């Protein structure tokens, strides 16, 4: 794999320009050069032509990238034992209460005790709440996330471990990422005529997990090359890695544990290939044909964390493509579309 070293000055200048735009009366949701997302079809079409009917530029659905679908594989990759990862279904009737908490946070910068207590009391009275309370005992530390995103943007310690039920509710209700996930699930449920499903995943907290040692791996859809969308196409030969970027793209990359840059790249590339093979095998064995076909049509990206022994661990599965909400890190979905 070719190593492209981008001068930090270019990234810093671009990030500063993006921030200036964000602070203006005409904010942009992405930088001009790096970590772009949510492009328009007309932007990417001249760079990556469509191949109808096998491949067209459409926003990918969230369905094949939900954390719950991949939780067992992620847990196995991270060496989690059965008692060290869990999935709890939060009752859908708590949605409105959580939205009230979020509105209070947005308008006042705090969640009033009475509102919070009402949510906690209601949750405690449910089977899911009792199961959560047993896990969130004030002693054990957990990483938490919804099916689509974690509440890491919460100013209430979103990047810190959770140990109590109150802590979890506070993070979810003060996070714009969590708010977006909940609203999207509400809208999807209404369109599909089904009940909301609010999944909360918990993993044993790993103090060694460091985003500075994480990398985003890009896997374009085989359908873009007119490969059949049948499950028979889902092989390592059909899914290939096109590019890898450091995850913390705005920061200077520092090689860890005394590795050289070349050693780091080699270890991440080899590890990413292994993880991709695991993803393919897991999808063939555990996922439905509909989910597999979505992956073949839209592709995927996934994040991995480099370990001191040179291996990598799977962090999460993400969407792929210029029309997706997945950030391109040190790439630009359009300018680097032919990579």
N, C-alpha and C positions, 0 to 999 in steps of 0.2 A: 504494500500500500504506500502510495506517495505521501510524504509528510509535507504539509504546507504550514509554515510558521508565519502567522500574521502579526505584524508589528503592533505592540500594545497601543502606540499612539493613535493608530487608525481606529481601534476599538473605543478608546477613551474619547476621541473627538466625536465619533458617531453617537456614543451614549450621551455625551453632553448636549449634542444637537437635539437628540430625541427628547431629553429632559426639558430643554427649552421649549420645544413644541408642546409637550405635555402641560407645561405651566402657562401656555398661551391660551387665547380664547378659541383656538382651533387645534385641540389636542389630537395626536396620532396614537394609534394603538401599537405601533411598532417602530423600530429604528429604521433609518434609511438604508442601511447596509447589512446589519447583522440581526440574527434571531427574529426574522420576519415571520408573520403568520396571517391568516385570514386574507389572502390575496383575492383578487377578482379573477374570474375565468379568463377575461381578456388579457390579463397580464401574463399568465403562464402559457396560454395557448400558442403564441408564436415561438416559444422556446421549446416546449414539449408538445408536439402535435397529438391530437387524439387518434385513436385507432378503433373506430366504431366497427362492430358493437362491443369489442373486447375491452376497450379502455376509453373512458371519458372523464373530464375534469368535473367532479362533483364533490361537495363537502362530505367527508366520510361520516357515517353514523357513529355514535359512541358505543353502540352495542358490542362490537367485537373486542373492545379495549377495556371493558369494565374490569375493575380490580378483582372482583369476586370470581370471575371466570378463570383468572390466572393465579389465584391466591395459593393454591396447593403447589404449583410450580415455583412461585416466588419463594414460598416458605422452604421448599426443598433446596433451592439454590442458596438460600441464606442459612441453611443448617438449623432451621427452627424445628423443635420437637412439636408433637401434636398439641401439647398443653401450652405452647408458646405462641400460638396464633389462633384467632377466633373471628367469626363473623356474626354480628348481631343485627337482626331486623328491627329497626326502630318503628313502632306503630305509626302508621300513616296519619292517624288523627292528631298526632303531635305537630304536624306540619304548620298549621295556623299559629300555634303557640310559639313555635320557633321563629316564625316570621314576625310575630309581635316583638319578640326579644331582639331580633335583628333590627327592626324599625326603631326600637328604643335606643339601641346602640348607635345607629347612624345619626339619629336626631340629637342625642344628648351625650354620646361618648361613654355611656354606662348602661348597664341593665339593672333596673330597679329590683330590689330584693324581693318585693311581692310577686313580680312577674316571674323572676327566676325560681322562686320557691314553688309557684304554681306548676311550672314545667317539671321541676324535679319531683314534686309529690305525685304528679300524674304518671311520670315515667317509672317511679319506684313501685307504683301499684300494678305495673304490667309484668308479665313473665320476662320480657326482654329486659326491662329495667332491673329486675331482681338478678338476672344473670349478669348484667353489666356491673351491678353493685358488688357482686361477689368477686369479679375480676378487678374492679377499681376499688381496691381495699385500702388505699392510702399508702401501701407499702410497695407493691409491684409497679414498675414503670412500663408504660405502653406507648408505642407509636400508633396514632389513630389516623384514619382517613375515611372519606366516603368513597363510593364506587368509582367516581371519576377523578376526584382530587382530594388532597389533604388540606386542612385549614392552616397551612404554614404561614399564611399572611396575617393571621390573627395577631393583633397587638397584645393579646392576653397569653403570650407564651406559645404562639403557634408552632415554633420550631423546637419547643421543649417537650419532654415526655409528659404524659398524662397519668395521674394516679387516683383521681377521684371523679365521680359522676358529675359533680359541679364543674370541675375543670373541663371536662369534655363538652358539656353544654355551653359553657362560656366561650370556648374556642370556636365551636360550630356557629354560634349565633353572632360572633364578632368578626367572622371571616367573609370577605366578599367572594372568595373562591367557593366556599361551602354554600353560600347563598345562591351563587350561580348554578351549582350542582342541583340544589333542591328545587329551584324554579324550573330548571330544564326537565327534571324528572316529573314534576307536576304537569308541565305542558305535554310531555310525551305520553304520560298516562291518560290524560284527557283525550288526546288525539287517537290513542289506541283503544279507548274504552275500557281501561283496566284500572285497578287500584294502584296507588303509588307504592313503590318499594324503596325504602330508605335503608340502605345497607351501610353498616359501620364495621370497618375492619380494624382489628387490633393485632399488632405484632409486638413481641417482646422487644423492649427498647435496646438498641445496640449503640453503645457509647462510641464505638469505632466507626460508625457510619458518618462519612464526611463528604458533602457535595463537591468539595474541591478535588476529590479523587473519583468522581463519577464522570461518565461519558455517555453521550447520546449516539445511538447507532441507527442508521437510516437504511430501511429495506423497502425499495420501491415495489409496486405491485407487478407480479409476473404478467398480469393482464395487459400491462402497458406494452408488452412485447408480443401481444396476440397469443399468449399462452392460454390454453383451455382453462375455463373457470371451474372445471370439475375437481373433485377432491384428489383425483389422480395427479393433478398438477402440483399438489402441495408437497414438494420435496425440497431437499437442500439445494438440488440443482436448479430449481425454479426460483426459490427465494434466495437472493444474493444481497450481501451488504454493499451498498454503493459508497457510503461515507461514514466517518465517525468524527465527532467533535467533543472537545471538553465541555462539560455541562455548565460549569460556572464561567460562561463566556465573557462577562465583563471584566474578569480579573486576570492578572498575569498568572500563567500556569507555572507551577513549581513542581518539578519531578519529585515523587515521594520516595522515601526509604533509601536514598542513595542510588536509585536507578538512573541510568542515562536516559535521555529522551528517546533514543532508538530502542532501548530495552523496554521502556514504558509502552511505546507504540506497539512493539511486537507482542507484548503480554496482553495488552488490551485487544488487539486484533485477533489473536488466537483465542482468547477467552470469549470474545463476541461471537466468533464462529461456532464455538461449542454451545453457547447459550442459544444461538439461532437454531442449531440442530435440535436442542432440547425443546424449543418453542414449537418447531415443526412436528416433532414426535408427539408432544403433548396435545397439540391441536388435532392431529389425526386420531388420537386415542380417546380424548376426553370431550371434544367440542362437536357441536352439531354440524351437519353439512351446510346449513345456512350461514353459520358463523364463519366456517372455513371459506365459503365463497365470498363473503364480505372482505375477508383478509386478502384473498386473491385479487379482488377487484380494486381495493383501496390501498393495499400495502400496510406497513406498520413501521413504527420506530420503537426502540426500547432503550432503557437506561441501565447501565451496568456500573458496579462499584469495584474498583481495583483493590485487591487485598495484598497484604504484605508478602504472602507466599507466591505472589504472581498470578493467582487465579482471579476470576471476577465473579461477582454475584449479580443476579438479576434484581433490579429495583422495581421496575414497572413497565408495562406495555402502553404505548401511546399511539395516536393516529399518525398518519403520514400524509404529506402533500401540501401544496401551496394554498389550497382552500380550507385546510384544517386549522385548528387552533393551536397546533403543536409548534412551539418555537423552534427555529432552525439553528439556534445557538450561533456558532461562528460561521454559519452559512446563510445564504439568502435563497429562499425557495425559487425565486425567479432568476436572479443573476447567476446562480449556481445550478440552474435546473438541468443542465446537461451532464452534471457530475454522475 
